[in-house]
Every structure is written in structure tokens, then in C-alpha cells.
Amino acid sequence: MKMIQVEVAFAGIKVQKILVIQVAEGTSAYEAAVASNIVAVFPEIDIETIPMGIFGKGIRKPKQEILREGDRVELYRPLTADPMVIRARRAEKLKTT
């Protein structure tokens, strides 16, 4: 069975981690996240429901998304603020200064 190298990444509020792992060819993004044991580093992750992506592009079905050599699976934490609200506040602040 051919093995490939992939990364699993998560950016917590204070700590970011990229784990490099070897998985069998045909492994899904979800399976790689589980195999990385990233929940040992970030216990707040719910691996069943956390949104995932590959190199910044969200994937809808991580259990069906097959990885290729060198892919980086990213686990996304919820946004703490709506980006549109932040931009509106910044624009309003620039008007008053």
C-alpha cells in the first residue's frame, strides 16, 4: 500500500499547529484529521462537526474528500466576529478621523 505525506492544521486562539503525517493513498480529509490525533493538542475540536478545507478551500464532505500527496487539511474554528461588521466599523472609524 502506497503512503502519502499530508498535513493537518488548526489555528487556535493562541496556538497554531501543523502536524505532518503519513497516510495510505485513498485516505479522506476526515480520516487524516482523526489519524493526526489533533484533538490531543486541541481538545475543544469536535472532529465530527468542525468545518474542514484543503489549502484554504472549504470542503463540504470531508469523509468523501480523498487527499493527494502534500495536501494540507485545515480545521476551521468558528469566527469570533462577522467580517462584514468589522469592515463596516473600520470604515466608520476612518470617516471620523
Beta strands, then each sheet from edge to edge (+ up, - down):
strand 1: 3-11
strand 2: 16-24
strand 3: 52-54
strand 4: 57-59
strand 5: 72-75
sheet 1: 2+ 1- 5- 3+ 4-
end
